[in-house]
Amino acid sequence: MRQVVVIGGGIAGLSAAYYLQKETAAQGKPIAITLLEAGTRWGGKIATDRVDGFVIEGGPDTFLRTKPWAVQLCRELGLEERLHGTNPEQRNTYVLHRERLRPLPEGLTMMVPSQFGPMIRTGLLSWPAKARMGLDFFLPTKSENGDETMGEFVSRRLGRAAYESLIEPLMSGIYAGDGDKLSLQATLPYLRDLELKYGGLVKGALAVRKERTQKAKANDNGSAPKPAPGSRSIFLTPLTGLAEIVEALLAELEAAGVDLRLNTRVTRLERSDSKPETWHLTFDSGEHLEADAIILATPTYVSGALIADFAPELAAELAAIEYVSTATVTLAYPESELPKPLDGYGYVIPRCEGRKALACTWTSTKFPHRAPEGHALIRVFVGRAGQEEQITWDDEALLAIAREELELTLGITAEPLLTRIFQWEKAMPQYNLGHPERLERIDAALAAFPGLGLAGNGYQGIGIPDCIHSGELAVEKLLKHEGHKVPQSA
Ligand SMILES: Cc1cc2nc3c(=O)[nH]c(=O)nc-3n(C[C@H](O)[C@H](O)[C@H](O)COP(=O)(O)OP(=O)(O)OC[C@H]3O[C@@H](n4cnc5c(N)ncnc54)[C@H](O)[C@@H]3O)c2cc1C
């Protein structure tokens, strides 16, 4: 039987193993699959801790519904009924502005203002900054093609102040990145599409909002059942944490007889040019394994190092993708210890505020089932591109940063009931200017290795749905190579 090895047991590697198993079994051409993970547990950045009635997410806490691949996988795994949206009752989000929390103005469509009232009233922007935003209506569309940084683009259309106080903090929460380096095309390409299609960002957001309202009205002809609370949320997550997806995938893989190995770090990958190509893996234990095809679902700097001997150019492209380290610090309190109730999902912190924290999620308000009655669960995000050197990466120092943040902003001085700290070294890939072109070069170079697939968050998207899809696409490539049919959905 042919042998395929998937390296990396994060969501991308688990999904790749799952789709590989599913497709080959369905076509009656089963193959032997081995999934290797260097660490002591499965899931990679997905790390859910369930303790004393709290559900604590160390990494991602939710996924975007609008990218279909995570919902589709959950449906296949029988988890659809367990998916919950964010709390519809308390939807405020705040932005830290000159050390005070100010509500994010309502009416942002795709991060762009699409209602005038809230923009005029917001205390986040000065009058000159608001007037500069209005210029977006009159500015010509940039005709030259070619990428820009997110900072350049948004400042060009809406002004620097709107970029720094509104768009940058929202975007930072996703990439922990520096908007003055991130490629617009690789991160928020739809913003440029709005400019090209409608002649401006605000005009585009207004048009999209109108289209959405008309569509909702057309669908709501009275016969449709009322949606369940939270079902309109664009973010979803399983009831007891994202680890439910990891657990369900593992159950499927185990039942299908996939060889699952934890504590197995691949330290060397060799390829023999024989026909068909064969792969030789060496582990940190000194053991070896042979394979007919490989999927590398590891961070790009790991993948690059593993292939450097036989694919130096491809390896250099992979190694050039920068990663940023971050950490999350979760703290639980009795609600009675909080000076004020937490009336929203939390707040984001613009880079220009100069804080070490990036954002703060009020988990127990955003997802009420994640803390026992009468308790608050709060998560502080630490670390962003360009600030890593200012942070001491040990648990004590990270906890101190989080507690200082909560004291300064929310006035919380009480001892937390429990704390959990997760450090993520080199975790967030940065899709900097030039990333789309780099992906083209990677694809071109990869074509020389038909038995090698790449998956993970370093390529076409950092979120969980994108990582799942990257696993599906890597499987598609190998199925072609192995002479299987390629599924329609991939
Ligand atoms: C703090 C944080 C919050 C986030 N929040 C969200 C969110 O809310 N929503 C969202 O959609 N996304 C979020 N993300 C992004 C998302 O979680 C990640 O992009 C995604 O989980 C990455 O999955 P992956 O499989 O590509 O990589 P990983 O999860 O990094 O998995 C790679 C695996 O490869 C293993 N490995 C490495 N080297 C080797 C080797 N030599 N041999 C064998 N195994 C190896 C690693 O141990 C690891 O388990 C967040 C990320 C972080 C860090």
The ligand as an ORCA input file, in Angstrom:
! r2SCAN-3c Opt
* xyz 0 1
  C      -3.089     33.499     20.187
  C      -3.718     33.188     18.867
  C      -5.043     33.512     18.649
  C      -5.638     33.217     17.423
  N      -6.957     33.491     17.252
  C      -7.594     33.036     16.144
  C      -9.008     33.066     16.069
  O      -9.697     33.484     17.000
  N      -9.594     32.563     14.935
  C      -8.873     32.031     13.915
  O      -9.466     31.592     12.918
  N      -7.520     31.940     13.986
  C      -6.872     32.426     15.070
  N      -5.513     32.292     15.180
  C      -4.768     31.715     14.061
  C      -4.909     30.192     14.007
  O      -5.109     29.675     15.279
  C      -3.634     29.555     13.433
  O      -3.260     30.216     12.250
  C      -3.851     28.066     13.129
  O      -4.355     27.383     14.246
  C      -2.534     27.468     12.658
  O      -2.720     26.108     12.335
  P      -1.590     25.278     11.586
  O      -2.011     23.870     11.560
  O      -1.233     25.958     10.313
  O      -0.281     25.466     12.477
  P       0.030     25.020     13.959
  O      -1.181     25.037     14.796
  O       1.189     25.852     14.357
  O       0.488     23.493     13.797
  C       1.755     23.134     13.329
  C       2.204     21.909     14.104
  O       3.430     21.424     13.575
  C       4.173     20.882     14.640
  N       5.585     20.796     14.234
  C       6.465     21.811     14.064
  N       7.664     21.322     13.667
  C       7.526     19.985     13.561
  C       8.417     18.933     13.175
  N       9.691     19.177     12.807
  N       7.964     17.649     13.198
  C       6.674     17.372     13.558
  N       5.793     18.350     13.929
  C       6.201     19.636     13.919
  C       3.943     21.892     15.763
  O       4.256     21.321     17.022
  C       2.473     22.220     15.582
  O       1.638     21.413     16.382
  C      -4.881     32.596     16.395
  C      -3.542     32.261     16.623
  C      -2.958     32.552     17.848
  C      -1.527     32.168     18.094
*
